[in-house]
Amino acid sequence: MLPERTEAVLAAVLACPVCSGDLRHHSTSVTCVQCSAVFKLHGHIPVFLKEPVTIPPENHRSNPIGAEFETILREGKDFVLHIGAGVSAQRYPNCIEFERRPFRHTDVIGDAHSLPFRAGSFDRVFAFNVFEHLAEPQKAAAEILRVLKPGGSVAIHSAFLQAVHEAPHHYFNATEFGLRKWFSSFEVERCHVSGNFAPGMMLAYLMSSVINTAKEGGAALDNVMRLRNTTLGEWADLWAGTGHHPGGFEILQSLPQSAQSKIAAGFELVARKR
Ligand SMILES: [Zn+2]
């Protein structure tokens, strides 16, 4: 069960995601007093999704949110909405954990594009590694703006040079300029590269993704080894025009599309007017 304080605090900020009306809590459902929408419960967790709840795998891991933000939660001075909290290390009484799937400490299940909370409810909103997975990030940013108190702040981490993960729900790898565009209704205090996303981590993640994708794409083990043994310099020289193909180059170029599409530099799209 939730600690009592969170239960009361939660009931005070929940609102219908359809019409923003008041909600009435029943033993097996939550209903909207205004538009009569009915929302189910998953155990004790209210569910504001159109589709059925999917259960995450037990071994699901979530990245730590970082010392600065963990401290804010631990101090408990600010009322925080944590979107995409995943498998959080600890439950904090002054933090509402919002997710698409039920994890250990999830308080509310719903869609970040239509938050089931009253306007002006939170001092802070956290959304780490969430925005690349949103089909309409600007809509979600507008929702965050709505549920924040005046002067309240948002903190996000979002992918830039990362391989596809959690397909098909990985939509955008935004540059810093893209992020600023999504949050243009806010006063941006800083938009910088945090340590977890520094270039060394980019290389580690991408190189690991390339090697794993080559394996999954059916490359023979000796070819995977040739790929592993190439140097960064060889790839840089290829781009510089020396013409020499590092070991494993042809293997990567001939992986099936399903594998290439996870680690490609870009895509070609051709479409027709209906
Ligand atoms: Zn309603």
Residues whose N, C-alpha, C, O or C-beta is under 5 A from the ligand:
A	BS01	ZN	C16 V18 C19 S20 G21 C32 Q34 C35 S36 A37
